[in-house]
Amino acid sequence: MLGLKFDTETSWVDVASNGLEQLLTDHAFAEIKASGNATSIIINYSEETELVKDMSDIAIEEMEHFRMVHEVMVERGMVLGQATKNDYALNLQKFFPKVHDRNEALVHRLLVAALIEARSCERFKVFADNMEDEKLSKFYTDLMISEANHYTLFLGYARKYMDRAIVDKKWNDLLAFEAEMMKNRGTVAKVHG
C-alpha cells in the first residue's frame, strides 16, 4: 500500500527497544516538526482554502501525537531529551532542486512529507508487530493508522497541484532515492534511524 522500495529489517526493533528513551524523544520531536511543516504550508499557501483546512487538522493532530508520546515517556519515568537534527528528513528535502515555481515547490514539499509519513507508518508497524510490550504495541498500531492517512492526504494533494504523470515520476524517483538511503540505516534508536 505504501509503495516503499525498501523494507525495514526487524533487527531495527531491537535497536529501537534497547534505546527506547532516545526513540521516544526522537519520535516526540518528529511530531512537533510535522506539525510545524503543516503550519508552514498554511503560511506559505494561505490562498489554498481546502489545503489550509486539511493542514490545520494535521498540525493539531501532530501536536496531539507529541503530547501522547510525551505522556508515554512520563508514565515510564523518562524525560524528554534534546531535539537532534533529523538527517533523514534533511536528506529527503535536498533531493529536489530548488525551484522558483511556487506550485512545483509545493508539490516537492508535499511529496517529501508524504514519504516521511509513509516511512513512519512502516516503521511503526514493524515496531508494533515485533515487540513484547503490549501497551506500546497498541500505541504504535494506533499511530500507524494516522500516519497512513497523512501519507495519502499529502500524496493526493501533490497529484492535485500538478499533472499526475509528472507527480508519479517525481514520487517514484524520490522513493528510489529513499530506498538507497534506507539501506544504510536501522542502527540508531530513531524513528527514521
N, C-alpha and C positions, 0 to 999 in steps of 0.2 A: 504493500500500500504506500509506503513512504518513498519508494524509488531509490533509496540509498544504494550506493555501489560498493559498500564495504560494511561488513557486519562486525560489531564489537565482540571481541573474544570474551568468553565467560571468565577468563583469568583476571580481567579488569575488576570483576566483582570482589575478588579477594583484596586487590589493591584498595578499592574504594571502602570496603568494610573495615580493613585494618587502619585506614586513615579517615574514619567516619567524621570526626570533628572538622577536619580540613575539607572533606567533601561537602558537608552541610554548610560550612562557611562559604565555600565557592558557589554552591547552589543558591544560597540566600542572596549573594551579591549579583548572581546572574539574573535573578528575578527582578532586582532593582534596575539593572541595566536594560532588561527587556521592557520594563515599564517606561524607562527614560527614552528608549528608542521609539516607542509608540507615541509618547508625548512630543518628541521632536518631529515626528512625521506630522502630527497635528499642527504644530507651529509652522512648519515649512510648506504645508499643503492645506492651509486652512479653508481654501475655497472649495475643497472637495468634501461636500457635506456628508455623503454616505461613508467615505473613508474616515472622516473625523469622528463620526459616531462610533464606528467599529474600533478605531484606535483608542478612543476614550474608554471603551469597555475593556479592551486588552490592558491598557495602562492600570486601570483599577484592579483587574483580576491578578495581574502580575504582582502588584503591591500586596494583595491579599495572600498570594503564594509566599512572598517574602515573610509575611507575618507568621504563616503556618510553619515554614521551615524554622524560623527563629523559635517558635513555641516548642517544636520538637527538640531543638538544642537545649532550651532552658529546662524542659522536662527531664532531660538526660544529664543535667549538671554541666552542660557545655557552655562556653562563652563564644559569642560571635567574634571571630578573629578579624584581622585586617583584610581589606579587599586587595586582591592581586590583579595584575593585568591578565586579561583573557586573550592569550595569544591565538587561540583557535578563532575567535571572532575577528580579531585584528587581521589575521591572515586571509580570512574569507573576504573581508572588506577591501583588501588590496587586490583581489582577483580581477575585478572590473576596473578598467581605466577610468580616470576622472573624465566626466563629460560635462558639456555646458548646456545640454538639452535637459531641462527640468524633468520632463516626462521620463526620459531614459534613466536619469539619475534615480527617480522614484522606483522604477522597475528594478534596477540593480539593488536598491535598498530593500525592497520587498522580497526579492529572491534570496538575498543573504539572510534576512530574518526568517524566511520560510525554512531554509536549510538548518539554521540554528535550532529552530523549534522541532524539525524532523529528527535531528540527531539527538536532541534532548529526550524526545519521545522514545526513541530507540534505546537510548542508554537507561532511561527509567524502567523500561520493560525488562531489559536484561538484568538490571539490578533487582527489581521486584521478583522476577521469576527464579532467581538463583540465590536467595538469602534465606536464612532460617528465622530471622526476626519477623514474625507475622504482622505486627503492628506497622513496622516500617515498610514492609512489602505492600500492605494495603495503601499506605500513604502514597507510595510511588506509583502504584497502579492507578489511583485516582488522578494524580497529577499527569500521568501519561496521557490520559484521555483529553485533558485540557490542552496539552502541548500539540496533540494531533489536530485538534480543532483550530489552533492558531496557525499551524503549518498550512492547512488547507485554505484558510482565510487569506494569508499573505500571498500564497501562490495564485489563488483566484484573482486577487486584486492585480497582481503583476500581469496576468493574462487579460485583464480588463483594460489596462492602460497602454497596451501595445499588441500588435498582431501576434496571435497565438503561436504561429510557426517560429517567429523570431524569439519570442519568450521561451518556448520549449527548447530551442537550440542553446540559448544562454543558460537555461536551467541544467540541461544535460552536460554542458561544458563545466559548469560550477560543480555539479555532482561528481564528475570525473576528477576534478582538481581536489575536492574534499576527500575523496576515496584514497587518493595517493597520500594526502596529508595524514589521514587516519591510520595508515599502515605503520606509522612511527609513534603512535600514541597508545594509551592503555596502560601506562606505567605510573601514572600520578593520580592521587585521590582527588580528582576534579571531575565535574560533570562531563567536560569535553577533553579531559586529560589523557 
